[in-house]
C-alpha cells in the first residue's frame, strides 16, 4: 500500500509511544473537521444544508466554541440550524392539535385523545434521534474504520510499522475493542489469529504496567515513600483514565 491520506497519519501516530495512538488519530481528525466547519464549510451551500439538518453533538459544539476562532461563523451556523429544527419541532407539535376537535394548548391536548399522545411520541422520537446526530461524529466513525483497516494491513506489509506497533504502550479500551473488531472484519485465518494474539498480549502487558504506576502513585502519599523517586507515576491517574475511557486532554 503506497502512502495515502490514511497511511501517512497512521505512521505519524505510531512514531512516538503514547497510551493510545488511535486517540491521536481521532483527535487530529476532530480538530481538522472543527476547523473545516468553522471555515470553508460555511460558504458551501450543500454543507450548510447538512449542518442545518444534522447539527453537532455536545462535544463537537464545545470544541468549535472553545477554538474562539470564528464566533460569528459559529453563530450563523447555529442560527440556521435552530431555524430548521424549530420548524420541524413546531410542525410535529402542531400535528397533535390538528387531530383534535378543539384547538387547545399542546400539553393540554396530551391529556386527551390517543391521536395526540401518538403525535407526542413522534415528537419525542424526533428529539431523541436529533440528540444522537452529529456531522463530525458521522464522519469520524467512517474515518476510524478506515484507519483500522490500514493498520491491520500495514501490520503485515511493513516491518517497521509492525515493530512500532508491537513495541507500543497499547491502546485505550474503546480503541482496543475497535482494533479487535477490525481484525475480525479485515483479516482471516492465521493472520487474524496472529494479529489478535499480539494485540491482546500487548494490551494486557500495558494495562498491568499502568496499574502498577497508579499503585505507586498512591503509595507515594505514604510518608515512608516521600523521598522515593516518582518514576512514571506523577501523571498516572490521568493516563489511567485515558486508558480506560479514551478521553484525552486531562490536565496532567
Secondary structure, 3 states (H helix, E strand, C coil): CCCCCCHHHHHHHCCCCCCCHHHHHHHHHHHHHHHHHHCHHHHCHHHHHHHHHHCCCHHHHHHHHHHCCCHHHHHHHHHHHHHHHHHHHHHHHHHHHCCCCCCCCHHHHCCCCHHHHHHHHHHHHHHHHHHCCCHHHHHHHHHHHHHHHHHHHHHHHCHHHHHHHHCCCCCCHHHHHHHHHHHHHHCCHHHHHHHHHHHHHHHHHHHHHHHHHHHHHHHCCCHHHCCCCCCCCCCHHHHHHHHHHCCCCCCC
